[in-house]
Amino acid sequence: MSYPIETIRHSLAHVLAAAVKKLYPDVKFAGGPAIENGFYYDFDTEHRFSEDDFEKIEREMRDLIKSNGRFEQRNVSLDEAKEIFASQPYKMEWLNEYDAAGEALSIYTFRDFVDLCRGPHVESSKDLPRDAFKIRNVAGAYWKGDAKNKMLQRIYVDAFASKEELDEFLKMQAEAAARDNRKLGKEMDLFHFEPDYAPGAVFWHDKGYKIYRKLIEYLRHRQERAGYQEISTPSVMDRSLWERSGHWAKYGEHNYSGKTQDGKTFCVKPMSCPGGMLVFGQGIKSYKDLPLYLAEFGKVCRYEAAGGLSGLMRVREFTQDDAHIFCTEDQLEAEVVKILRFIKDIYAKFGFNNISMKLATRKESEFRIGSDDIWDKAEGALKHALDANGIEYEIAPGDAAFYGPKIDNYLKDALGRTWQCGTVQLDMNLPERFDLSYIGEDGEKHRPIMLHRALVGSIERFMGVLLESTGGNLPLWLSPEPVVVTPISEKFREYAVEVANRLRDAGVYARADLRDEKVNYKIRELSLAKTPIIAVVGEKEMENKTVTLRRLGVEKQETVSMDEFVSQMRDAVKMPA
């Protein structure tokens, strides 16, 4: 009998727990669900798990699978469950909080391991693969995700239905490790981090900052062509602003804030929305002014747990390509579709053509603002815009922003990984809180609808995705150093400088590498730094006014005239239309 992969992973999580219990009898169990590509389980034990334990645990898991143990389910009362789990404090805490009086609880037994679980599981361990799982790592995880609780040990396991699938996944993981943005950042001399002084903040080097600026320049160019106005709002604003918007109640603990000598509390900007609304609120707006597009490349700061920081992918200080579109109800559908097409076209220019969307709906939360009627209207409007235009999407229940539903855009990179980047969020609540209005055709005041929009979300994160997807082999227009000219020996330095100057005069960033090193050493070093084109010049090239080109990822060299090369490069480095 074949089982869904989630069932296999869920069952293997119980096998892992049973193996850990056999090897470390004092262990206390928290829980462990199936996740993408595998599963995890959280343990509390005096033993500190390390890579030295992985093979031993995997061997014990294989032995348990080989034993053909059955997964047996039965329902028990709350009192009986408390007897069974009396020695397991984390299970007991969950049971003590259980409030469904009289409802039976489901438990599963595998060998001598018992767990609270709804299932489903395979019938017997003989239905599980013995060679299609591998322990990935162990990490700290707070009980219930709360930093006030005890830190547990979380064992992550990659698991698939067959060894072939596991091998393919591990191969992709190895490739991903080779493309890790932190590794590429060092090899390409783009950026670094200083955990002791500014954890989660990027120290841009010259070449990395060139890429950062080019990304913003391209997005700015596209926005200006699309009719956006660019604004800039303060980086530090009074706490009362964030209380008015609702961001303080929702994200207060993630804000960087402090009191000034006059006793006021100011916050470093965690997002750009309130500032954009204050700009809209200046002066009288007419229906003829709408839709109004206000864009901002805002530097924002949000506290993230140290354990969650991950190179460019998750930082504490980043730049949002934020925009706020103010429109009428009649304009709403067209604006939503326009934004989604804009996002899709932007991604295509960077080589991302596999795009999916999710409609994130409300979550019952104390932080959610606005009435159910407003939420019904907002969710219905986004759903209608998607359905009426034949746009495929999935529903993501409970993933909405606290002020409104949203459509998140997910791109798939060259390694098959999915990243959430762009978004369009429908907000009928914050314009109310900030008492925004425009004068309609009837001469009366009306409330605008606001769309929060991000094309790539975070410049830093998108740059990380782009680096890893391309392996650092960026398009020429985005490369910080498209061409480096290197002479074979010092006799040809002047010609190397001449070629570099010709390129620079044509608008192509180029430099001559005049270091007193052997040319093969310089070529290896420049290749490691992902230099797209290395132009080598020697006696023959100087006499014939040519250059010999080595292109990144291409074994064959080519020799072309300097004039032809300059002409080619002038076109190749142009920013996409």
C-alpha positions in Angstrom: 0.0 0.0 0.0 1.3 3.5 -0.9 0.9 6.3 1.5 1.0 10.1 1.1 4.4 11.6 1.8 3.1 13.5 4.8 1.9 10.3 6.4 5.3 8.7 5.8 7.1 11.7 7.4 4.7 11.9 10.3 5.3 8.2 11.0 9.0 8.6 10.7 8.8 11.4 13.3 7.5 8.8 15.8 10.2 6.4 14.8 12.8 9.1 15.5 11.3 9.7 18.9 11.3 6.0 19.7 14.9 5.7 18.7 15.9 8.7 20.9 14.0 7.3 23.8 15.8 4.0 23.5 19.2 5.6 23.3 18.6 8.4 25.9 15.9 7.0 28.3 15.7 10.3 30.3 14.4 12.2 27.3 11.2 14.4 27.6 9.1 14.8 24.4 7.5 17.9 23.1 6.3 17.2 19.6 7.2 17.0 16.0 5.2 17.6 12.8 5.8 16.7 9.1 7.2 19.8 7.3 8.4 20.5 3.7 11.1 18.0 2.8 10.9 16.1 6.1 10.0 16.5 9.7 11.4 17.5 13.1 10.9 16.6 16.7 11.6 18.6 19.9 13.3 17.0 22.8 14.3 18.0 26.3 17.3 16.0 27.6 20.6 16.5 29.5 22.4 15.0 26.5 23.5 17.6 24.0 22.9 16.3 20.5 25.6 16.8 17.9 26.6 15.5 14.5 28.4 12.7 16.3 25.0 11.3 17.3 23.3 11.4 13.9 24.6 8.1 12.5 23.8 6.3 15.8 20.2 7.6 15.8 19.7 6.8 12.1 21.0 3.3 12.7 18.5 2.8 15.6 15.7 4.2 13.4 16.5 1.7 10.6 16.5 -1.2 13.2 13.1 -0.1 14.5 11.7 0.1 11.0 13.1 -3.4 10.2 11.3 -4.7 13.3 8.0 -4.2 11.6 6.4 -2.5 14.6 2.8 -1.5 14.3 1.3 2.0 14.7 -1.6 1.4 17.0 -4.2 4.1 17.6 -6.7 4.3 20.4 -8.9 6.9 22.0 -8.5 7.7 25.7 -10.2 10.0 28.2 -8.4 13.1 29.6 -7.8 11.4 32.9 -6.4 8.3 31.3 -4.1 10.4 29.1 -2.8 12.2 32.2 -1.9 8.8 33.7 -0.1 7.7 30.5 1.9 10.9 30.2 2.5 11.6 33.9 6.3 11.5 33.4 6.2 13.8 30.4 5.9 17.4 31.5 5.3 18.9 28.0 2.5 16.5 27.2 1.1 17.2 30.7 1.2 20.9 30.1 -0.8 20.5 26.9 -3.3 18.2 28.7 -3.8 20.6 31.5 -4.7 23.3 29.0 -7.0 21.0 27.1 -10.5 22.4 27.4 -12.7 20.1 25.3 -14.4 18.4 28.2 -15.6 14.9 27.5 -13.9 14.6 24.1 -11.8 11.6 23.6 -8.0 12.0 22.9 -6.2 10.1 20.3 -2.9 8.4 21.1 -0.6 6.3 18.9 1.8 3.6 20.2 4.8 2.4 18.2 6.9 -0.2 20.0 7.3 1.3 23.5 6.9 4.9 22.4 3.4 6.5 23.0 2.4 10.0 21.8 -0.6 12.2 21.7 -1.4 12.3 18.0 -4.4 12.5 15.6 -2.5 10.6 12.9 -2.7 9.4 10.3 0.2 6.9 10.3 1.3 3.9 8.2 0.0 0.6 9.4 3.4 -0.9 10.2 7.0 0.2 10.0 7.5 -2.2 7.2 5.6 0.4 5.1 8.4 2.9 5.7 11.6 3.4 3.7 14.8 2.5 5.5 17.2 4.4 3.3 15.2 7.5 2.4 15.8 9.7 5.4 18.8 11.6 6.8 19.2 13.8 9.9 19.9 17.3 8.7 20.9 19.2 11.9 19.9 20.0 15.4 18.9 23.5 16.5 17.5 25.2 19.6 13.8 25.8 19.8 11.8 27.4 22.6 8.9 25.4 23.9 5.8 26.8 22.2 8.0 29.3 20.4 8.2 31.6 23.4 11.6 32.9 24.5 10.4 32.9 28.1 10.1 29.1 28.0 12.9 26.5 28.1 15.1 26.0 25.1 14.6 22.5 23.6 16.6 20.6 21.1 15.0 20.2 17.7 16.2 17.5 15.4 15.5 18.1 11.7 15.3 15.1 9.4 15.0 15.2 5.6 12.7 12.4 4.5 11.3 11.1 1.2 9.4 8.1 -0.2 12.5 6.7 -1.9 16.3 6.8 -1.7 16.4 8.3 -5.2 14.3 11.2 -4.1 16.4 11.7 -1.0 19.7 11.6 -3.1 18.3 14.1 -5.5 17.3 16.4 -2.7 20.7 16.1 -1.0 22.4 16.9 -4.3 20.3 20.1 -4.5 21.1 20.9 -0.9 24.8 20.6 -1.6 24.3 22.9 -4.6 22.4 25.3 -2.5 25.2 25.3 0.1 27.7 26.1 -2.6 25.5 29.0 -3.7 24.8 30.3 -0.1 24.6 34.1 -0.3 27.0 34.5 2.6 29.6 32.3 0.9 29.1 34.2 -2.4 29.2 37.5 -0.6 32.7 36.6 0.7 34.0 35.1 -2.6 32.7 38.0 -4.6 33.7 40.7 -2.0 30.1 42.0 -1.9 29.3 42.4 1.8 29.8 41.0 5.3 28.2 41.0 8.8 29.4 42.1 12.2 27.4 40.0 14.7 29.1 41.6 17.7 28.3 45.2 16.7 25.3 45.1 14.3 23.7 41.7 14.2 21.4 41.3 11.2 22.6 44.4 9.4 24.6 44.4 6.1 28.0 46.0 5.7 28.1 46.7 2.0 31.4 46.6 0.2 31.8 48.6 -3.0 30.8 45.8 -5.4 27.9 44.7 -3.3 26.6 48.2 -3.0 26.8 48.6 -6.8 24.4 45.7 -7.2 22.2 47.1 -4.4 22.1 50.5 -6.1 21.4 49.0 -9.6 18.5 47.0 -8.2 16.9 50.2 -6.8 17.8 52.2 -9.9 16.0 49.6 -12.1 12.9 49.5 -9.9 12.9 53.3 -9.6 13.1 53.6 -13.4 10.1 51.1 -13.9 8.0 52.9 -11.3 8.6 56.3 -12.8 7.5 55.0 -16.2 4.4 53.6 -14.5 3.4 56.9 -13.0 4.7 56.5 -9.4 5.8 59.5 -7.4 8.8 58.7 -5.1 8.7 60.0 -1.5 10.9 59.7 1.5 9.7 59.7 5.1 11.6 60.0 8.4 13.5 57.1 9.9 12.5 57.9 13.5 9.0 58.9 14.4 6.9 59.2 17.6 5.4 56.1 19.2 2.0 57.6 19.0 2.0 57.3 15.2 2.5 53.5 15.5 -0.2 53.3 18.1 -2.6 55.1 15.8 -1.8 52.7 13.0 -2.0 49.6 15.1 1.6 48.6 14.4 2.7 49.1 18.0 0.1 46.7 19.4 1.0 44.1 16.8 4.7 44.5 16.5 5.8 46.6 19.5 8.2 44.0 20.8 9.9 43.9 17.5 10.4 47.7 17.3 13.6 49.5 18.1 12.5 52.4 20.4 13.8 54.6 23.2 12.9 57.7 25.2 14.3 61.2 24.5 15.1 63.8 27.2 11.6 65.3 26.9 10.1 61.9 27.9 8.7 61.0 24.5 9.2 57.5 23.0 10.4 57.4 19.4 10.6 54.3 17.2 13.0 53.5 14.4 10.8 53.0 11.4 9.7 49.3 11.1 7.6 49.9 8.0 6.7 52.8 5.7 2.9 52.7 5.7 2.1 55.4 8.2 4.5 57.8 6.7 2.9 57.3 3.3 -0.5 58.1 4.7 0.8 61.3 6.3 2.0 62.4 2.9 -1.3 61.6 1.3 -3.0 63.6 4.0 -1.2 66.8 3.1 -3.5 69.1 1.1 -6.9 68.4 -0.5 -7.1 65.5 -2.9 -9.7 65.2 -5.7 -11.1 62.1 -7.4 -9.2 63.4 -10.4 -5.9 62.8 -8.5 -6.7 59.1 -8.1 -5.3 56.6 -8.4 -2.3 58.2 -6.7 0.9 56.1 -6.5 3.4 57.0 -3.7 6.5 54.9 -3.7 9.4 54.8 -1.1 12.6 52.9 -0.8 12.4 53.0 2.9 15.2 51.7 5.2 13.3 49.9 8.0 14.5 48.0 11.2 12.7 45.1 12.9 14.1 43.0 15.7 14.4 39.3 14.7 15.6 36.6 17.1 19.3 36.0 16.7 18.7 32.3 15.8 16.5 33.4 12.9 19.0 35.6 11.2 20.3 34.1 7.9 22.6 36.2 5.7 20.7 38.5 3.3 17.5 36.3 3.6 16.6 37.4 7.1 18.0 40.6 8.5 17.1 43.3 11.1 17.7 46.3 8.8 16.6 46.2 5.2 15.2 48.3 2.4 11.6 47.9 1.3 10.5 48.8 -2.2 7.2 49.9 -0.7 4.4 51.8 -2.4 0.9 52.8 -1.5 -1.7 53.2 -4.1 -4.7 55.3 -3.2 -7.8 54.7 -5.3 -11.6 54.7 -5.5 -13.7 51.5 -5.1 -14.4 51.6 -8.9 -10.7 51.6 -9.7 -9.8 48.9 -7.3 -9.9 45.8 -9.5 -8.0 47.3 -12.3 -5.3 48.5 -9.9 -4.9 45.1 -8.3 -4.5 43.4 -11.7 -2.1 46.1 -12.9 0.1 45.5 -9.8 0.1 41.7 -10.2 1.1 42.1 -13.9 3.8 44.6 -12.9 5.3 42.2 -10.4 5.2 39.3 -12.9 7.0 41.4 -15.5 9.7 42.5 -13.1 10.4 38.9 -12.1 10.7 37.9 -15.7 13.4 40.5 -16.3 15.4 38.7 -13.6 14.8 35.3 -15.1 12.0 34.2 -12.7 9.1 32.9 -14.8 7.6 30.3 -12.5 5.3 32.5 -10.3 2.4 31.4 -8.1 0.0 33.4 -5.9 -1.8 33.0 -2.6 -4.8 34.9 -1.3 -4.2 35.4 2.4 -7.3 35.7 4.4 -8.1 37.0 7.9 -7.0 35.4 11.2 -9.0 35.7 14.4 -6.6 37.8 16.4 -6.7 40.4 19.1 -4.5 42.6 16.9 -6.8 42.4 13.8 -8.4 45.8 13.2 -11.6 46.6 11.3 -15.1 45.1 11.4 -16.1 41.7 9.8 -18.1 43.7 7.2 -15.0 45.5 6.0 -13.0 42.3 5.9 -15.8 40.5 4.0 -15.8 43.3 1.5 -11.9 43.4 1.2 -11.5 39.7 0.8 -14.3 39.6 -1.7 -12.8 42.3 -3.7 -9.4 40.6 -4.0 -11.0 37.3 -4.8 -13.2 38.9 -7.5 -10.2 40.6 -9.1 -8.3 37.2 -9.3 -11.3 35.2 -10.5 -12.6 37.8 -13.0 -9.2 38.0 -14.7 -8.5 34.2 -14.7 -5.5 34.4 -12.4 -4.7 31.1 -10.6 -4.2 31.2 -6.9 -4.4 29.3 -3.7 -6.1 30.3 -0.4 -3.8 30.9 2.6 -6.2 31.0 5.6 -5.1 33.2 8.5 -2.0 34.7 6.7 -3.5 38.2 6.1 -1.9 41.4 7.4 -3.6 42.7 10.6 -5.2 45.5 8.6 -6.4 43.6 5.5 -6.2 40.6 3.1 -3.3 40.3 0.6 -2.1 38.5 -2.5 1.4 37.2 -2.0 3.6 36.4 -5.0 5.9 33.4 -4.8 8.8 32.8 -7.3 10.7 29.6 -7.8 14.4 29.8 -8.2 16.9 27.7 -10.3 17.1 25.2 -7.4 13.4 24.7 -7.3 13.0 26.6 -4.0 10.0 28.9 -3.5 10.4 32.5 -2.1 7.7 34.9 -1.1 8.7 38.3 -2.4 6.1 40.7 -3.9 2.7 41.4 -2.4 -0.4 43.5 -2.9 -2.5 44.2 0.3 -5.9 45.7 0.4 -6.4 48.1 3.3 -9.8 49.7 4.1 -8.9 50.2 7.7 -5.8 52.5 8.0 -7.3 55.2 5.8 -10.1 55.3 8.3 -7.7 55.5 11.3 -5.9 58.4 9.6 -9.1 60.1 8.5 -7.9 60.3 4.8 -10.3 61.6 2.3 -10.7 62.9 -1.3 -13.3 65.1 -2.9 -15.6 63.1 -5.1 -17.5 64.2 -8.3 -20.4 65.0 -5.9 -18.3 67.6 -4.1 -18.4 65.5 -0.9 -15.6 63.8 1.1 -15.0 60.1 0.4 -12.7 57.6 2.0 -9.9 56.3 -0.4 -9.0 52.6 -0.6 -5.3 52.0 -0.1 -3.2 49.2 -1.6 0.1 48.4 0.0 2.5 47.1 -2.7 5.9 45.6 -2.9 7.5 44.4 -6.1 10.4 42.4 -4.5 9.7 43.1 -0.8 13.2 43.5 0.5 16.1 44.6 -1.7 18.5 42.7 0.5 16.5 39.5 0.5 15.8 39.7 -3.3 19.5 40.2 -3.9 20.2 37.1 -1.8 17.6 35.1 -3.8 19.1 36.4 -7.1 22.7 35.5 -6.0 21.8 32.0 -5.0 19.6 31.3 -8.0 22.3 32.4 -10.4 25.2 31.1 -8.4 26.6 34.7 -8.5 26.6 34.7 -12.3 24.5 37.8 -12.6 23.2 39.4 -15.8 25.8 41.8 -17.2 23.7 44.9 -16.6 23.5 44.0 -12.9 27.1 42.9 -12.5 29.2 45.3 -10.3 32.2 44.6 -12.5 31.2 43.3 -16.0 34.7 43.4 -17.4 38.2 43.2 -16.0 41.1 43.7 -18.4 44.4 41.9 -17.4 47.7 42.1 -19.2 49.8 39.0 -19.7 52.8 40.9 -18.4 53.8 44.4 -17.3 54.8 45.2 -20.9 51.2 45.4 -21.9 49.8 47.4 -19.0 49.3 50.6 -21.0 47.2 48.7 -23.6 45.1 47.1 -20.8 44.5 50.6 -19.4 43.6 51.8 -22.9 41.0 49.0 -23.3 39.5 49.7 -19.9 39.3 53.4 -20.6 37.6 52.8 -23.9 35.0 50.7 -22.2 34.5 53.3 -19.4 34.1 56.1 -22.0 31.3 54.0 -23.6 29.5 53.7 -20.3 30.7 50.2 -19.3 32.2 49.8 -15.9 35.6 48.2 -16.4 39.0 48.2 -14.7 42.5 47.1 -15.5 44.0 44.5 -13.1 47.6 45.7 -13.0 48.7 43.6 -10.0 52.2 42.1 -10.2 50.8 38.5 -10.3 50.9 35.8 -12.9 48.0 36.0 -15.3 46.7 32.5 -14.5 46.6 33.4 -10.8 44.6 36.5 -11.6 42.2 34.6 -13.9 41.5 32.0 -11.2 40.9 34.7 -8.6 38.6 36.8 -10.9 36.7 33.6 -11.9 36.1 32.8 -8.2 34.8 36.4 -7.8 32.3 35.6 -10.6 33.7 38.3 -13.0 31.5 37.9 -16.1 34.2 38.7 -18.7 38.0 38.7 -18.3 39.7 40.4 -21.2 43.3 39.2 -21.6 45.8 41.3 -23.6 49.3 40.5 -24.7 51.6 41.3 -27.7 49.3 39.9 -30.4 46.3 41.8 -29.0 48.2 45.0 -28.7 49.5 44.8 -32.2 46.1 44.0 -33.7 44.0 46.2 -31.4 42.1 43.1 -30.2 41.2 41.5 -26.9 40.9 37.8 -26.0 37.8 37.1 -23.9 37.2 34.5 -21.2 33.4 34.5 -20.3 32.3 33.1 -17.0 31.0 29.5 -17.5 32.3 29.2 -21.0 35.5 27.2 -21.7 36.2 28.4 -25.2 38.0 31.7 -25.6 37.3 34.2 -28.4 39.3 37.0 -29.8 37.6 40.2 -31.2 38.6 43.6 -32.1 38.6 46.3 -29.4 36.0 48.3 -31.3 33.7 45.4 -31.7 34.1 44.4 -28.0 33.3 48.0 -26.9 30.2 48.1 -29.1 29.0 44.7 -27.8 29.5 45.6 -24.2 27.8 49.0 -24.6 24.6 47.2 -25.6 25.0 44.2 -23.2 25.2 46.3 -20.0 22.0 48.4 -20.8 19.3 48.1 -18.1 16.3 46.2 -19.4 13.4 48.3 -20.7 
